[in-house]
Amino acid sequence: MNLTRLNLWRKIILAAFVISVVLMFAVDWGYHFHIGHVVRLFVGAFVLWLVVDRL
């Protein structure tokens, strides 16, 4: 995947997904995060990606 060819919205979706996953495990929120949360976040980002594709 060539990141320079993606439009602005897709770059924002990718950046938000990566930052969210890093913050989920790096910051102590007082809650135990696990891989299921990452999967749900990925599914949400993927659905948003498809919605952006339809615009």
N, CA and C of each residue as an Amber inpcrd file, in Angstrom:
protein
   165
   0.8460000  -1.1650000   0.0000000   0.0000000   0.0000000   0.0000000
   0.8970000   1.2340000   0.0000000   0.6730000   2.0960000  -0.9510000
   1.4480000   3.3220000  -1.0600000   0.7220000   4.4330000  -0.3070000
   1.2550000   4.8490000   0.8210000   0.5860000   5.8440000   1.6630000
   0.5060000   7.2160000   1.0130000   1.3970000   7.5210000   0.0760000
   1.3620000   8.8330000  -0.5730000   0.2100000   8.9480000  -1.5530000
  -0.3480000   7.8270000  -1.9860000  -1.4450000   7.8610000  -2.9470000
  -2.8210000   7.8290000  -2.2930000  -2.8870000   7.6380000  -0.9610000
  -4.1690000   7.6200000  -0.2690000  -4.6960000   9.0370000  -0.0910000
  -6.0210000   9.1590000  -0.1030000  -6.5870000  10.4870000   0.1090000
  -6.5090000  10.8570000   1.5860000  -6.8720000  12.0910000   1.8940000
  -6.7170000  12.6200000   3.2480000  -7.5150000  11.8280000   4.2740000
  -8.7740000  11.4640000   3.9530000  -9.6110000  10.7480000   4.9100000
  -9.0400000   9.3900000   5.2530000  -8.4860000   8.6990000   4.2790000
  -7.9080000   7.3820000   4.5560000  -6.6410000   7.4980000   5.3880000
  -5.8650000   8.5450000   5.1760000  -4.6910000   8.7700000   6.0130000
  -5.1100000   9.0360000   7.4560000  -6.1960000   9.8010000   7.6290000
  -6.7040000  10.0960000   8.9670000  -7.1910000   8.8140000   9.6420000
  -7.9020000   7.9510000   8.8950000  -8.3980000   6.6890000   9.4520000
  -7.2310000   5.8150000   9.8970000  -6.2110000   5.6680000   9.0600000
  -5.0500000   4.8460000   9.4170000  -4.3220000   5.4090000  10.6350000
  -4.1100000   6.7200000  10.6510000  -3.4040000   7.3470000  11.7690000
  -4.1970000   7.1950000  13.0630000  -5.5000000   7.4090000  12.9960000
  -6.3340000   7.2890000  14.1950000  -6.3340000   5.8610000  14.7200000
  -6.3620000   4.8770000  13.8200000  -6.3370000   3.4760000  14.2400000
  -5.0240000   3.1440000  14.9450000  -3.9200000   3.5310000  14.3530000
  -2.6060000   3.2270000  14.9350000  -2.4290000   3.9420000  16.2730000
  -2.8010000   5.2170000  16.3230000  -2.6650000   5.9710000  17.5720000
  -3.5640000   5.3900000  18.6580000  -4.7750000   4.9890000  18.2860000
  -5.7000000   4.4020000  19.2610000  -5.1610000   3.1130000  19.8470000
  -4.5990000   2.2560000  19.0060000  -4.0630000   0.9860000  19.4960000
  -2.8610000   1.2320000  20.4170000  -1.9940000   2.1440000  20.0250000
  -0.8260000   2.4410000  20.8580000  -1.2560000   3.0270000  22.2020000
  -2.1910000   3.9760000  22.1760000  -2.6420000   4.5860000  23.4290000
  -3.3940000   3.5990000  24.3070000  -4.1110000   2.6590000  23.6820000
  -4.8640000   1.6710000  24.4560000  -3.9370000   0.8680000  25.3680000
  -2.7760000   0.5100000  24.8500000  -1.8750000  -0.3360000  25.6150000
  -0.7790000   0.4420000  26.3430000  -0.5210000   1.6840000  25.9480000
   0.5630000   2.4520000  26.5650000   0.1040000   3.2360000  27.7920000
  -1.1430000   3.7220000  27.7850000  -1.6410000   4.5520000  28.8800000
  -2.4410000   3.6740000  29.8350000  -2.1830000   3.8540000  31.1250000
  -2.9030000   3.0860000  32.1290000  -4.2520000   3.7380000  32.4080000
  -5.2960000   3.1750000  31.8330000  -6.6450000   3.7180000  31.9790000
  -7.3670000   3.0940000  33.1760000  -6.7530000   2.1440000  33.8340000
  -7.4190000   1.4430000  34.9140000  -8.3280000   0.3390000  34.3960000
  -8.1470000  -0.0500000  33.1530000  -8.9670000  -1.0850000  32.5280000
  -8.0440000  -1.9950000  31.7420000  -8.3450000  -3.2810000  31.7330000
  -7.4910000  -4.2450000  31.0460000  -7.9450000  -4.4130000  29.5960000
  -7.1590000  -3.8970000  28.6750000  -7.4610000  -4.0480000  27.2520000
  -6.8580000  -5.3430000  26.7390000  -7.4960000  -5.9450000  25.7630000
  -6.9780000  -7.1750000  25.1760000  -7.2170000  -7.1540000  23.6680000
  -6.8370000  -8.2160000  23.0110000  -6.8520000  -8.2660000  21.5510000
  -8.2670000  -8.1120000  20.9830000  -9.2880000  -8.4810000  21.7420000
 -10.6550000  -8.3030000  21.2740000 -11.0050000  -6.8430000  21.0400000
 -10.4600000  -5.9650000  21.8660000 -10.6910000  -4.5380000  21.6760000
 -10.0330000  -4.0570000  20.3860000  -8.8480000  -4.5710000  20.0900000
  -8.1540000  -4.1940000  18.8610000  -8.9370000  -4.6880000  17.6470000
  -9.4920000  -5.8950000  17.7420000 -10.2720000  -6.4300000  16.6230000
 -11.5020000  -5.5670000  16.3790000 -12.2180000  -5.1840000  17.4380000
 -13.3920000  -4.3300000  17.2740000 -13.0180000  -2.9640000  16.7160000
 -11.8980000  -2.4200000  17.1660000 -11.4240000  -1.1460000  16.6380000
 -11.0680000  -1.2830000  15.1630000 -10.4450000  -2.4090000  14.7940000
 -10.1010000  -2.6570000  13.3950000 -11.3540000  -2.7630000  12.5300000
 -12.3610000  -3.4710000  13.0170000 -13.6080000  -3.6120000  12.2530000
 -14.2610000  -2.2450000  12.0550000 -14.2780000  -1.4370000  13.0830000
 -14.8350000  -0.0920000  12.9600000 -14.0660000   0.7580000  11.9720000
 -12.7400000   0.6850000  12.0060000 -11.9230000   1.4350000  11.0510000
 -12.1370000   0.9210000   9.6290000 -12.2970000  -0.4000000   9.4820000
 -12.5260000  -0.9810000   8.1580000 -13.8750000  -0.5390000   7.5870000
 -14.9060000  -0.5230000   8.4290000 -16.2260000  -0.0780000   7.9740000
 -16.1700000   1.4000000   7.5800000 -15.4910000   2.2170000   8.3770000
 -15.3340000   3.6310000   8.0330000 -14.5710000   3.7760000   6.7200000
 -13.5640000   2.9380000   6.5170000 -12.7930000   2.9320000   5.2760000
 -13.7230000   2.6620000   4.0870000 -14.6390000   1.6890000   4.2310000
 -15.5770000   1.3690000   3.1570000 -16.5750000   2.5060000   2.9270000
 -16.9990000   3.1640000   4.0040000 -17.9150000   4.2950000   3.8540000
 -17.2320000   5.4260000   3.1010000 -15.9650000   5.6930000   3.4140000
 -15.2150000   6.7220000   2.7090000 -15.0730000   6.3330000   1.2420000
 -14.9390000   5.0570000   0.9730000 -14.8200000   4.5810000  -0.4060000
 -16.0870000   4.8670000  -1.1990000 -17.2480000   4.8540000  -0.5250000
 -18.5200000   5.0980000  -1.2060000 -18.7690000   6.5750000  -1.5010000
 -18.0580000   7.4630000  -0.7980000 -18.2760000   8.9120000  -1.0000000
 -17.7310000   9.3890000  -2.3120000
